[in-house]
């Protein structure tokens, strides 16, 4: 597997340092060629872009300034043309979402999938998912409604 770099962006209370540590630990076993860095700027020149950018969404209990930082980061990423995925949740949920996104990037699963969810029988919460194809289908369907 070719080495890839995953950038984490988020506000001061987003938990990006804790997530980076958890991902370093998990990826050392699951995908050793994946490096995780904390990025402090959303705009990068073409040669400095990361393979995957994860934006850590602020939790309602986070510092109120993180919502403003989140909006600024999203705007800067969009203006710079940097593709990114948003990671929601806290602690283990956030780690699982990040691993799912990284797995999608490298073309193999890094998390144990729940068979009940795959068959549509389990509880599912869209705010705990970072599947861009699912989001695309959902929003395309909503836009297509009269």
N, C-alpha and C positions, 0 to 999 in steps of 0.2 A: 504494500500500500504506500502510495506517495504521501509524504508528510503534508499535513494541512494545518492551518492556523485558525483558531476560533477566537474571535474578539468578544469580550463581554463589556457592555455599556450599561450604565444606569446611574441613578442619583446616589447621593452620599449614603443613604440608609437602605439602598437596594439589596445589600447582601452580596455584592459581586465578589468581594474578597473570599467570603465563605464558600460561595458557589465555585469559584476558581479552585480552591483547595479541594473541595469534594470531587470536582471533575478531574483534577490532576490524579487523585487517588484512583478513581474509577477507570480512567482512560489508560493508566499505566498497565492495567490488566486486560482491558477490553480492546483498546485501540492505541497501542504505543506510539504510532506515528502522528497522533493528533496533539498539537500544542495549544494551550489555552493562555490567552493574554488578557489583561484588563486594559481596555482602551479608554483614554480620557478625552478623545476627540472623535467626532462623527465624520469629519471630512478628512479624506486622505487622497494623496495623489494616486494615480493608476498603479504605479509600481509598489505602493505600500499597502494596497488593499488586502484584507484578510479573505480567506476562503469562505468563512461563515461569520456573520455578525449576529450576535444575540443581544437584544435589548431587553433588560430586566424591567418589567412593568412595576410601577410602584404599588405597594399594598395599601389599603385604606388606612392602616395604622402607621404607615411610614411618615417620615418628616413631610409636612405639607409642601415644602419647597421642592420635594422630589417630583411632584406632579408637574411643576413648571419646568424642571430639568428634563423630564420625560418628553414633554411637548417640544422643547428646544432640540433635543436629540433626534426625535422623529423628523422634525422639519429639516434639520441639517442633513440627516441621512437621505431624505427624499431629494433635497436640492443637489446633493452630491451624486445622486444616482447609485447609492450603495444599497444593495438588497439586504434585508434584515428580517429576522424572525423575532417575534415578541415571546418572552417566557414569563408566565404568570405563576402565582402560587408562592408558597414558602417552603423552605427546608427540603425535605425529601421529594415533595411534589415538583419543586423547581428543578432539582437535580434530574429527576426522571424526564421532565420536559426537555431540558437541555440535552440529555443523552439521546432522546428520540430525534431531536433536530440534527444533532451531530451524526447519528446513524443514517438519517435520510441523506445527509451530505456525502457520506462515504459509501453509501449503497448497501448497508447491512444494519440489521437491528442491533442495538446496544442495550435494549431493555427487554425484560420478559413481558410479552404481551398477554393480556387477559383474554382467554378464548371466548368467554361470555360476551365481552365487549366486541370482539371481532365478528361474532355472530349476531350482534345487535340485541342481545338479551340482557346485558348488564346495565348498571347505572353509568351514565356518562355525563360529563359536565364540560361544556365547550370552553369555559374559562380556565380549565385545567389541561388544555390541549394546545399543541403547537404544530398541528398538521396543516400546512398551507394548502394542500389539495382539498381538504375537507372545508376549510374556510372559503376557498374559491367557489366550490360547489354550493355552499350555503348562501353566500352573498349573490352569486350569479342567479340562483333560483329566486331569491327575494327580489332582485331587480327585474326579473322577467315577469313577475306578477303584475296584473293590470291594476 
